[in-house]
């Protein structure tokens, strides 16, 4: 693919909604979800993409969809099954595209936290809580929580999602659905985190999306990827500090040290940072699945 940031195919003649990373094409009865190689940091889409990042995210999600005990939106992961305009599209879209059922998307990010990190750690230092949930005193940064906690957020098209209380979630979607999503989100996190630990990866936290179709609540979007989760290498884990991660941390660190003000157009990433970031994404896939990445 010549430009991982501005991915162009003949599908652009179809109705499309573009997010920071994913493009969604309306096929009438179904949708095509295309994970591009765009990289978002500090609420900006960078001018430099990470080759094959979209394939990693798609393949990790597909792995989880197959493994988890949850109904999901997948119709097909094989581009030869898609009714596409040209063979060229199949080469571009291979590995990064799934055909899915249309659903009524629940407008809540279902966040589950198993470790004390990020914004949760910052809040805990001030108030002893995470998203208003009181935690035991004396916890250190990156400590494993006594049990995973559910901290919902509202979905934002741009900028940061906003953390909300469970009570506010109930007001938005109703008590029964809120209770069901809290229970199922924690169960999926526990299943995934247990499996990943056996593969040498700690899933510190993650976020799920759910949809409704024909009266059934199903898992949608991406699942426990390095973009939707914090993946930490278990053999490097040490509470009391921030952790190494299997994601865009190389890019974030370089941007933070580059002098960029995070208010203007971001700079182009050096080739070395692009290569290191790509390697880290692929390592996460290979360590988690036990399979060799097929697009090296």
VENNOR-V390770 format. One line per field, one symbol per residue. ss: DSSP state (~ for helix, > for strand, _ for the rest). A space follows every 10 residues. Layout:
ss=???
//
This chain:
ss=_________~ ~~~__>>>__ _>>>>>___> >>>>>____> >__>>_____ __~~~~~~~~ ~~~~~~~___ _>_>>>__~~ ~_____~~~~ ~~~___>>>> >__>>__>>> >>>>>__~~~ ~~~~~~~_>> __>>______ ___>>>>>>> __>>______ _>>__~~~~~ ~~~_~~~~~~ ~~~~~~~~~~ ~~~~~~~~__ >>>>>>>>>> >>>__>>>>> ________>> >>>~~~____ ________~~ ~~~~~~~___ __________ ~~~~~~~~~~ ~~~~~~~~~_ ______
//
